[in-house]
Amino acid sequence: MKQLKLIIVTQLLFLSNMLYGQDFKLITIDPYLSFQHYEHFKRLILSSPDSDVEFLKGFEFQWGYSYHLKVKQTKLNSMRSDGAEFEYSLEKKISKTKLQDTAEFKMLLDGNRYYHEVSSAEQEMNKTFHQINDSTFLYLDQVEIEVPSNFTNEMKTIVEGKTKKMGTFIYIFDKKNRVRLTKLQ
């Protein structure tokens, strides 16, 4: 009798998930966020080699760690303007792996959030960098970037929105969500 109840409950859960467009997946999250050219502005999103997840409800990302996760994928009633068909929520963290201190990644540095010219009243909203001290910046409200003195002049033109460049970075593990610039291209 217990086995029959278990089978019935399992099948009801399966049918419920099918009816509501829900599915469970195992995914990998990269140890960095990706720069994305979104509809009218630029942003940083989750990076996954095996999923199109950009945001994960219930998940707290930390730079320098790769993750293996079980997520619930729910089909949306209609496609979003950005093309998204699903929303994702964290079911279980299977693993969190710290990268080596010498691990590098690349990220685009762009001082302008919007693609279009903005009025003087919107200039502050357009900035992607906020200076924390003479050598550290908060980028897109997501990651602190340490800038060595040999990059000060180039970084100034990026922060001012006059140019954009690809940066190479290493992770700084003694500070949460901090990276160090090692090269500009």
LOFI-601420 format. One record per residue: residue in three letters; x, y, z of N, C-alpha, C in turn. Coordinates in steps of 0.1 Angstrom, whole numbers, plus 2048, in hexadecimal, padded with zeros to 3 digits. Layout:
BEGIN
ALAXYZXYZXYZ ...
% end
This chain:
BEGIN
MET8087F480080080080080980D800 LYS81480C80881C81880982381A7FB GLN82780F7F482D8117E78238177DD LEU8178137DE80D8187D580B8277D7 LYS80A82B7E480983A7E78158417E1 LEU82183C7E382D8427DF82D8447CF ILE82983A7C882883A7BA81E8457B5 ILE8138457BC80884F7B880D85D7BB VAL8138607C681986D7C98238717BF THR82C8687BC83786B7B283186E7A5 GLN8278677A082186979381A877793 LEU81387A79E80C88779F81689279F LEU8218917A582B89B7A583089D797 PHE83389279083889278282E899779 LEU82189577A81689B7728158AA775 SER8168AE7828158BC7868208C477F ASN82C8BE7808388C57798368C776A MET8308BC76482E8BC7568238C7752 LEU8188C775A80E8D17578128DF759 TYR81A8E276381F8F076582C8F375E GLY8318EA75683D8ED74E8498EE756 GLN84A8E67618568E676A85E8D9767 ASP86B8DB7688758D17668818D376F PHE8888C97738938CA77B8A08C7772 LYS8AA8CF7748B68CE76C8C28CF775 LEU8CD8C87718DA8CA7778E28D376E ILE8E78DE7748EE8E876C8FC8EC773 THR9048F276B9118F777091190676F ILE91690D77991791C77992691F779 ASP92A92777093892B76F93C93477B PRO94993577E94E93D78994E94C787 TYR94895177C94895F77993A962773 LEU93696F77392A97376C92E97875E SER92597775592797B747921989744 PHE92899073C92399D73891999B72D GLN90D9A172E90399F7248FD9AC71F HIS8FC9AD7128F59B870B8E79B570B TYR8E09BA7158D19B87178C99C170E GLU8BC9C270F8B49CA7078B99D8705 HIS8B99E070F8BC9EE70E8C89F2716 PHE8CE9E871D8D99EB7268E29DE727 LYS8ED9E072F8F69D57318F69D073F ARG8F99C37418F89BE74E9019B1750 LEU9039AD75C90A9A075F900995762 ILE90198A75C8F897F75F900972762 LEU8F99687678FF95B76A90495575D SER90F94D75D914947752914938754 SER90E93074A90C92274C90F91B73E PRO91891273E91B90B73191190172C ASP9088FE7358FE8F37328EF8F8734 SER8ED9057358DF90A7388DF918733 ASP8D391D7318D192B72D8CD934739 VAL8CF92F7458CC9367518D4943752 GLU8CD94E7558D495B7578D2960765 PHE8C795C76B8C49607798BE953780 LEU8C295178C8BD9457938B79487A1 LYS8AA9487A28A494B7AF8A99427BA GLY8AD9497C58B19417D18C093E7D1 PHE8C79437C78D593F7C68DE94C7C8 GLU8E894A7D18F19557D38FF9527CD PHE9029597C290E9577BB91A95D7C2 GLN9259567C193295C7C793D95A7BC TRP9449657B994E9657AF95995B7B3 GLY95F9537A996A94A7AC96693C7AF TYR9599397AF95492C7B394B9277A7 SER94E91A7A394591479A93B90C7A1 TYR92F90A79C9249037A391E8F979A HIS91A8EE7A09118E479A9048E47A2 LEU8F98E779B8EC8E97A28E18E179C LYS8D78DE7A48CA8D97A08C18E57A0 VAL8BB8E77948B28F37938A48EE78E LYS89A8F679188D8F478C88B8FE780 GLN8888F9775886901769877901766 THR87190D76686390F764860916757 LYS85891074F85591774284B923745 LEU84F92E73F84793A74083A939737 ASN83094073B823940733826946725 SER82E95072583295671884195A718 MET84795B70D85595E70C85796D710 ARG86196F71786597D71B86B98570F SER86B99271087099A70587F997702 ASP88699170C89498E70A896980704 GLY88B97970188B96B6FC88B960706 ALA88B96371388B95971D87D95271D GLU87E94471E87393C71E87093572C PHE87B93673487B92F74187F93874C GLU87B93575888193B76488693076C TYR89093377489892877C89892C78B SER8979217938999237A18A29177A6 LEU8A991A7B18B39117B68AB9067BE GLU8AE8FA7BC8A88EF7C48B38EA7CD LYS8BF8E87C98CA8E27D18D78E67CC LYS8E08EA7D58EE8EC7D18F58DF7D2 ILE8FA8D97C79018CC7C890F8CE7CB SER9168D87C59248DB7C99278E97C6 LYS9318EE7CE9378FC7CC9468FA7CD THR94D8FD7C295B8FA7C19639077BF LYS96C9097C89759157C79809137BC LEU98291D7B498C91D7AA9999207B0 GLN9A491D7A99B29217AE9B39307AD ASP9BC9357B69BE9447B79C39497A9 THR9C99417A19CF9467959C5945789 ALA9B993F78B9B093E7809AC94C77B GLU9AB94D76E9A895976799B95875F PHE99596375D98996475598997274E LYS98197474498098073D97298673E MET97199373E96599A73F9669A8739 LEU95C9AC73195C9B972B9599C4735 LEU9619CE7349609DA73D95A9E6734 ASP94F9EA7389489F57309429FF73A GLY945A0B739941A15743933A1A741 ASN92CA1673691EA1B733915A0F734 ARG90AA1173C900A0773E8F6A06731 TYR8F3A1272C8EAA137218F0A14713 TYR8EAA107098EFA116FB8EDA1F6F5 HIS8E4A266FA8E1A336F48E6A3E6FD GLU8E7A4A6F78EBA566FF8E0A5970A VAL8E4A5D7158DBA607208DCA6F724 SER8D1A747298D0A8172D8D9A8373A SER8DCA9073D8E4A937498DEA8E755 ALA8D1A8D7568CAA887628CCA79764 GLU8CFA727598D0A637598DFA5F75A GLN8E8A6875A8F6A6475A8FBA5B765 GLU8F6A5E7718FAA5577C8F5A4777A MET8E8A457758E3A387728EBA30767 ASN8F1A3875E8F8A32753906A2C757 LYS90BA31762918A2C767918A1D76B THR922A16767923A0876B92DA06776 PHE936A10778940A1078293DA1A78D HIS93FA1579993FA1E7A594CA1C7AC GLN953A277AF960A267B595FA247C4 ILE965A197C9965A167D7971A1D7DE ASN97DA1C7D8989A237DC991A267D0 ASP99EA2A7D29A6A2F7C79AAA237BD SER9A8A177C19ABA0C7B89A1A017B7 THR995A037BC98A9F97BC97D9FF7B7 PHE9779F87AE96A9FC7A995F9F17AA LEU9539F57AC9479EC7AC9429ED79E TYR9419E179793D9E178992F9DB788 LEU9269E27829199DE77F9129D878C ASP9169DE7979109DB7A59129CC7A8 GLN91B9C57A291D9B77A492A9B27A9 VAL9359B97A59429B47A894C9C07AA GLU9549BE7B495F9C87B796B9C57AF ILE9709CF7A897C9CD79F9889D57A5 GLU9939CE7A999F9D47AD9A79D77A0 VAL9AB9E479F9B39E97939C19EC798 PRO9CB9E57939D99E87969DC9F6790 SER9E69FD7969EAA0A7929EEA0B783 ASN9F3A0077D9F8A0176F9ECA02765 PHE9E09FF76A9D4A007629CBA0D764 THR9D0A1676D9C8A217729C3A2A766 ASN9CCA2E75D9C8A377529BFA30748 GLU9C1A247459B8A1D73C9AAA1B743 MET9AAA1774F99EA15757996A22758 LYS99DA2D759996A3A75A98DA3C74D THR993A3974198BA3B73597FA32734 ILE981A2673A976A1C73A96BA21743 VAL96EA2574F965A2975995DA35754 GLU964A3E74D95DA4A747954A4773B GLY955A3B73694CA3672B952A3A71E LYS95FA3E71D965A42710969A36708 THR96CA2B70E970A1F70796BA13710 LYS96CA077099699FB7119749F170D LYS9779E87169829DF71397F9D171A MET9859C77159849BA71B98F9B9726 GLY98B9B57319959B373C9979A5740 THR9A39A17459A699474A9A7996759 PHE9A198D7619A198E76F9A5981776 ILE9A89837839AA97778C9A197A798 TYR99D96F79F9949707AB99C9747B7 ILE99697C7C099B9807CD9929797D7 PHE99796E7DD98E9667E598C96C7F4 ASP9969747F899497A80698A985807 LYS9859897FB97A9937FA96F98D7F2 LYS96398D7F79589877F09559907E4 ASN9539897D894F98F7CC95999A7C7 ARG9669977C89709A07C497A9997BB VAL97E9A07B098799B7A69929A67A4 ARG99D9A279E9A89AB79B9AB9AB78C LEU9AC9B77869AF9B97799BE9B5776 THR9C19AD76C9CF9A976A9D39AD75B LYS9C99B07539CD9B37459C19BA73E LEU9C49C47369B99CA72D9BD9C971F GLN9B39C67179B59C47089AB9CD701 
% end
